[in-house]
């Protein structure tokens, strides 16, 4: 009886559906803006290189480690803070920091200034996902989280698409106009204007997060003495093999996604596509395929979960892995430009499946009292892997192995190196995940 009463109390604690979906929508918009601010650099590589005198390796640092070093690691204390403090205010502060830092990227005059700006973007964006997933988990019952999490995750492809279209528009405009001179700032080349346009409007997003009401924390008081980083680390370390296998699939996804920040340059150097042409095609394709794939994966997860398939999100992630690896490896190696573009784009479907269900799957097995902290650790792991290994390895391979004109081979090698082991591990990953679902002590 006590358990039934507790369940009933928790079910009535969720906010009304309209308010819950409004919160998810605002979080999704914030995530879209954050990804635009993160992705826009990859479309402006060559003009930034020429203007600041950078190497491919330095560009790789800006695309990956400069952004990722704090984006990944600061998430842990922020997750700890999110388990105790007002999450919407944390998001508002983060939005303010990363949008101003994105605009500042357009004012950088050398590598060090750009590095500082990108580090600051990472610090601001690190606030979002741990708070967002904690807020979503407290706004929807477990069996209904797939679709809102998928909607939030669809921001990855929407953000990439909008960044691509913005980049295409700016680069097209740059071919028909002169530099823009602004008072106090001076002359701005088109790539600098792109950062200002991408960053400054996002400041308006901070306002609704300052004003909105938070959902109550569901079962947050169940283990008040255990809600600290030490307990979270002990829990994860005690189930290291389960979490290690689990995260391998999602690390693959981020490594490949960030390595493909070189695709615009690859199509330029390999097939002679102007970057603005690639950005236009890529943006139009992503804005359709990405969100549809993510939302379908979220719907599929909820559909099977409601029918007793508790492991549905994990099975969907594994399916996405097998859908993603072959086209990600084969596409860059094809000799025809249209075929290469379409095959590489097909890997987006698998990647969208993976990104849609990661946190949904994780929320099913982690203790409630350390929810935001564990999610922050998850994002730290996949972000460090993606940002440090993806773009940087492509830059290193370009400079030391394949040469600048061999970037297609660098891009093709990455998913093979990291995807094949994850595929081989997938039967064990699913077995361990099912064991965690069936073991109540796993969530103690």
N, C-alpha and C positions, 0 to 999 in steps of 0.2 A: 504493500500500500504506500509506504514512504517513497519508494522509487517512482510509483505512478504519480504521486502528488508532485514530486520534484520535476518530473517530465512535463506535467501540465503547467507548472509554474514557469518553466523555461520556455514552453511553446508560446505562452501568452506574453512573454517579455520581448518578443521580436517586434520591431516597429511595424506600422502599417506598410503594406506592399508599395503604395505610392511613394512614401518617404524613403523606403529602402531602395527603390529603383532610381529615385532622384539622386541619392547619394552615389550609387554605382555609376550613374551617367556622368556626374561631375568628376568622379575619380577617373573614369575612362577618358574624359576630355583632358584631364591633367596628364594622364599617361601618354595620350597622343601628342600633346604639346612637348612633353619631356623627350619623347622619341624623335620628334622633329628636330629639337635642339641638339640631340645626340647624333643624329644621322646626317645632318646637313653638311658636316665637314667632309664626309666621304665623297660627296659630289663636287667638291671644290678643291680636290687634291692638287691638280696641276697648276691652277692659278696661284694657290697658296705657296706651293713649292717655288714657283718662279718669283713671286713677290718677296718671300722671306728667305730664299736661298736654302731650302731644306733638302735632305736626302729622303729616299723611300723609307729608310729605317726610322728617321725622325718622324715622318708622317705616321708610320706604324705605332710609334710611341704615343703620338697625339690621339690616334684613333682608339688605342687600347689602354695601356697602363696609365697614362696621364689622367684619363677619365676614370679608370677602374680602381685605382689604388685606394681612394677614399670611398667611392661609390660602393665598393664591396665591403670594406672593413668597417666603415663607420656605421653600417647597418646594424651591427650587433648592439652597440650601446643605444642606438635609436630604437631597436626592437625592445630592449629592456625598458626604455623610457615609454614606449607605446603601450606596454603592458601595465603602466601605472599612471600615465598622464593623458591629457586631452589630445587625442590623435588628430582631430581636425585642425587644431592650432599648429601642430607639428608639420602637417602637410602645407598649411598656409606659409609657414616660415620657409620651408623647402622650396616651394614655388617661387617665392621672392628671390631666393639666393640663385637658383639655377637660371632663371630668366635674365636676371641682371648679368650673370656670368656669361651667358650666351651672347648677349649684346656686346659685352666687353671683348669677346673673341674677335669681333669685327674691328676692334681698335688696336689689336696687337701689332707690334712693329718688329718683333723678333721671336725666336723659338721659345725663349724663357717666358715672355709675356703670354704667348699662346698656351704654353704649358700650365701656367698659373690659372688662366681662365678655364681651361679644360678640367683641371683638378677641382675648381670651384663648382663647375657644372655637376661633376660627380658627387660632390658633397651635398648639394641641394637635392638632386634626384634620389639620393639614398634614403630620403625621408619617406618617399611615396609608397612603395610596394609593401613594406612591413605593416605600415598603418592601414593601407587599403585592404589588405587581406584580412587583417584583424577586424576591421570595420564590417567587411562583407560577411565574415563568419558570424558576427553578432547581429546581423540583419536578416539572415535567412537560416531556416533549419537545414540540417546536414543534407537531406535528400533533395534540396532545392538549390544547392550552391553552384551546381555545374554551369548553369546558364549565366548567372551574374559574373562568375569568375571568368567564363569564356568571353563575355562581353568586355570585361576589363582587359583580358589578354589580347583581344582583337585590336587593341590600341597599338600593339607592336607593328602589325602590318599596315594599319591605317596611318600611323605616324610615319613609317617608312615611305608610304605612298605619297602622303602630303609633302614630305620633305623632298621627295624626288620631283614632284610637280612644281614645288616652289623653286627648287634648284634649276629645273628646266626653264622656268619663266625668267629667272634672274640671268641665267647664262644666255638665253635668247635675246633678252633686252640688252645685255652687255655688248652684243655684236652690232647693235644699231645705235648706240649712244656713247657719249663721252663720260668720263668720271664725274661723280657728283661732289660738289664742294659745299660743306656745311659750316656755319659759324662756329667758332671755338674748337671744332673738331678737325677741320681741314678737308683735304681731298680724299674721297672714298672711292675705291675701285668696286666693281660689282660684287666680288665675293665678300667684301666687308659689309656692303649693304644687305646681303643675304642674311648675315648673322644678326644684324639689327632688326630686320623684318621678322626673323624667326623668333627672336628673344623678347623684345619689349612688349608686344601685345599680351603675352602670357601673364604679365603682372596682374591683369584684371582677375585672373582666376583665384588669386589669394583671398579676395573679398568674400565669396560665398563660403569658403571653408572657415573663415573667422566667425561667420554668423550662424552657421548651421548647428543643429542639435545632434549630439552623438547618440547612437543606439546604446542601450544598457549592455554591460558585459555579461554574456551568458555563462553562468557557472564559474565566474571568475573567482568567487570566494571559496570554491571547493577545496583548493590547496593553497591557501594564502602564504603558508610558510615556505612553499617550494618555488615561488615565483621569482627566481633569480638566475643569473647566468650560470652559476656553479651547478645548479640542478640541471639546467638545460644541457650543459656540456657533459655531465655524468650520464644523463639519459642517452644522448647521441653516442657517446663513446661506448656505453654498455651494449649498444645495438649497432656497432660500427659496420659490420658486414652488410646488414640490411640497408642502412642509410647510404653506404658506399656504392652498392649496386644500384640503388634507387637513383642516386644523383648522377650516375654515369650517363644515363640517357639524356638528361637535361643539360649536362655539361657539353655533350656532343652538340646539342641544338644551339647553344650560345656560341660555341667555338666556331661552328660553320656560319652562323648568322653574322657574326662580327667579321669573320674572314671575307665574307661576301661584300663587305664594304669596299673591296677592291674591284668589284665587277664593272663599275663604270669605267675605271681606268683600263681594265682588261679588254673590254669591248672597243675602247678607243685605240689601244696599242695593237690589238690583234686584228680587228676587223675594220678599223678606221671610222668607227661610229663616233661622231661628236658626243661629248658627255651629255649635252642637253637633249640629244635624240634618245640616248639610252635612258636618261632620267624620265623623259616623257613616257616612253613605252613601259618602263618598269613601274612608274607610278600608276598608270592606267590599269595595268594588269594586277598589281598588288591591291589596289583599292577595291577590286572585285573578288579576286581569289582569296586573299588573306582573311578578311572578315567572314566570308561565307564558310571557309574551311574551319575557322576557329569556332564559330557559332554552331556549326554542325557537330563538331567534336563535343562541345558542351552539351548540346541537346542529347547526343548519343550517350554521354556519360550519365545524365540524369535519367534517361529512359531505361537503361539497363540497371542502374542503381535502384530505381523505384521497383524493379521487378526482382530484387534480391541479388543482383550482381554487384556486390560491394567492391570487387576488384576491377570494375569497369574502367575507371580512369587510368589505371596502370596498363590494362590491356590496350587501351586506345593509344597511350604513349608509345608502347612497343610497336604497334601498327604504324604509327607515324615515323618511327625510326627506320623501319624497313621500307617505307615509302620514300623517305628522304635521301638515304645514302646513295643508291645507284644513280639517280639523275644529278646529284650534286657532284659526283665523281666524273660521270661521262660527259655532261653538258659542256664544260669548259674545253674539252679535248676535241670536240667536233669541228670539222673544217668549214661547215656552212654557218654563216652568222645567224640566220633566222632559226635554224635547228638548234644551235647552241643556246640562243636566248630562250626558246620555248622549253627545252629540256631542263636548263638551269631553273627556270621559273617553276617547273613542275615540282622541284624539291621544296618549294614554298608550302605546298599542301601538307607534306609530311611534317615539316617544321611547325606549321600552324597547329596540327594535331597535338604535337608534343607540348607546345607552349600553352595550349588551352587547358590541359588537365593536370599540369604539374602540382599546383598548389591544392587543387581539388583532391588529388590523391594523397598529398601530404597531410592535409587537415583530417583525414580519416584515421590516422595512426598516431598523431602527436597529442600529448597531454594538453588540456585546455589552459592550465595556468602558465605555460611557457609558450603559448601559441605564437605571439608576435616575435619572440626571440628565436624560436626554431625556424620560422619563416625567414627571418633576417639572416640566419646562418645558411639556410638553403640558397637565398639570393646571393650571399657572399660567395658561396662555393661556385655556383654556376656563373656568376659575374667575373670572378677572378679567372676562372678557366677560359671563358669566352673572350674577355677583354685583353688578357695577358698573352694567351696563346694564339687566338685567331688572327687579328690584323698584324701583330708583331711578327709572327712566323712567316706570313706572306711577305712582309717587307724584308726580312732576313733572307728568305729563299730567293727573292728578286735580286738582292745585292750580292749574294755569295754563291748561288747555285745556278739558277736559270737565267739571270739577267733581266733587265727591265722589260725586254720584249717577250720574255718567257713567263710573264705573270700568269698566263692561263694554266701552266703546269703547277705553279705554286698554289693557285686556288683549288685545283683538282686534287692535290695531294692531301690537303687538310681533312676533308671528310672521310677519306680512306683511312688515314692514320687513326682518327678518333672514333669513326663510326663502326669499323669492323670489330674492335674489342667489345663495344657496347652491344652489338648484335649477338656476339658469341655468349655474352653474359646474360642475355635477356631471359632464358629459361630459369636460371637461378634467381634473377631479380624478381620475377613473378612469383616463384615459390616462396621466397622470403617475405614478400609483401603480403601474400595470403596468410602466412603464418602470423605476421604482425596483426592483421585484421582479426584473426581468430583468438588472439591471446589478450585478454583484458588487462593483464599485468603490464603489457607493453605501454599502455597509456597511463600508468600510475605515476 
